Amino acid sequence: MEMATATDGRSSVRGLLAFLTHIHRTLDNTDASDPYVGHLNPLLVASQGDVLSLVASYFDGRVPLVFAATFAAARVFAEVRGSVRCGNVMLSLEPKADDLVQRVATSTPTPNPNDLDYVTWWIEKCAMPLAFEEESLKEPLRLDHPVFHRLRYLSVVEWVPRVYLGPGVMTQLKQLRIGADAFMALATSPDQLTQLQALTIWAYTPECWAALTQLPCLTYLALAGDVNELPMEEVQSAASLRTIDVTGGTLTRLSGFDRCANLQELLLFNCYGVADLSPVGEATRLRMIDIGSCSVSSIAGLRKCRGLEHVSFNECGGLTDLSPLAGLEDLTGVWASSSGITNVGRLATCPLLETLVVSYCMGLTDLSPLAGAPALERVDAYSSGVQSISFVGRSLALTELNVSGCADIEDIPPLPTGAPLRVLRCGGTRVRSIAPLISCAALEYLEVNGNLLLEDLSPLRHLTQLKEIHANGSGVRRLDGLHRCASLYLVNFQNCQSLTSLETLAGAPHLRTVYAFGSGLTSVAGLARCPELEEIDVRECRRLVDLSPLAGAPQLHTVIAAGSAVANVHGLAECPALREIDFSGCTQLKDVSSLARSPSLRTLLASRSGVCNVAGLETCESLVRVDFSRCVGIQNLTALNTAVRMRASGSSVIGD
């Protein structure tokens, strides 16, 4: 890894900035940016291998902050280690818009000038724009130190009543997030803020309007507070605005949107006075509209916005009809959760529509107008009033459907061979047969939780792509042939009282997790023949007595049987990977001495159980945590406690 040195002058600075920019573009917003994940280890190794970086790692306080400026390796080392701080001043590199900026943070209203002096050398050498963000202060903030002449991004919370900046700094700001009081107290005339592109005003009051209308170059405007009107014809920067975001207030007047020639995004939240979006339709270049918890009842005016791609009307109870969106050629997503929607109109005529979310729309009973939608991939109608999903058979692109909680749905319609459906959630319905799913060779995930009328899952046996089955609280009792599901790795049969056996899963090649909490299981026979089985949960299985059929399961590492009727655990010691067992509350269990031969057992929990024989457990070399509290049948745990404490200092060892 090539690093710039301090002796290279300006060229070294350019190299350093290029290097840091590359690092952030590559790693930002990924797990790799977290030093604890370990992806940055090669970078740290390279940095630490350099003598100067090694020296830097031994400094503390102010020194690393300045020393880190000498060359890229030391700077990256300091950044990753989180040691870039000086007194109450902290530095970090962050992407902002199109810039890689030096973010400055402080915990006091007036940063210590001496600390800022130490920071200045690094900042001036890099010639990077500054960002200052403060999230907790309630006092006036003073940022008049010379170092802030590079300030381009300023964000303070609404409680800061005033911000003091050095001469000319305000006119260079590109982004400003500020409370209404501090905004009104700014000494600079709004028409001089020619660099300001993004403005957010917290706790907005109408008194701010006159000043913000004079800002000449805004592309982003966000107002949160008492907003009662948006007369865009008064806004000097209306033509350059790309995003308007308004939250709260008694907004009733929308006008002048024909002046917003480049507006692409409009967001309105908790604006209960807005009923008609017709004025918004004059902004014909809109691509995204997000209206939440508003009183909107008419969207007819949006027909003019032919470039709309995403629309959202979540929690708009007055909106009943989406048909004005019909035929929009670029529309890909519609969200209208918890709205008053009763009609999805002619959305099938939107050639690119991929996603429709109408969950909790109790007035919506019919999805048939969606039949034939050429690009529709995902429909979420969770807990809506939908009564039929007959449209699915003619939705040739549909890959994900959620109609769980739609209590009036009684059946799954016939599906064409090769139907692309990958995810189906239809729990809480009256579906009694899943036979039509035989045609869904691509199905990966099935959820039928709470379907009391559904008894037979055997039609799934030929689905080689099926990975997860969730049938919690259903009437399932038959699983014939599911061992043939070559991709199946998780089954959830919690509270399935009619299910007594899992033997038909024997040999499932990739089954890893079995949840059968509170089910009617009487046997776990066959599961030991699942070569990748790792975890089984049979808590509260009141008819399950014997776990010995699990003997020899090669990958099994966790058995949870708390509150069950388990009395026989012989054979579990033959599970070579078994690490954790929970028998808490198993009052029928008396003897766990056979577990002393477990080669990998680390945790054994059996509080409030009937265990009275723990002989030999002190010889279980991997055991580091046991809990036999409130086991009245155990006379002496001294030897076991001593052995476990010796193996794992600080481990939890609980006796009577």
Order of alpha helices (4+ residues) and beta strands (2+ residues): alpha-alpha-alpha-alpha-alpha-beta-beta-beta-alpha-beta-beta-beta-beta-beta-alpha-beta-alpha-beta-beta-beta-beta-beta-beta-beta-beta-beta-beta-beta-beta-beta-beta-beta-beta-beta-beta-beta-beta-beta-alpha-beta
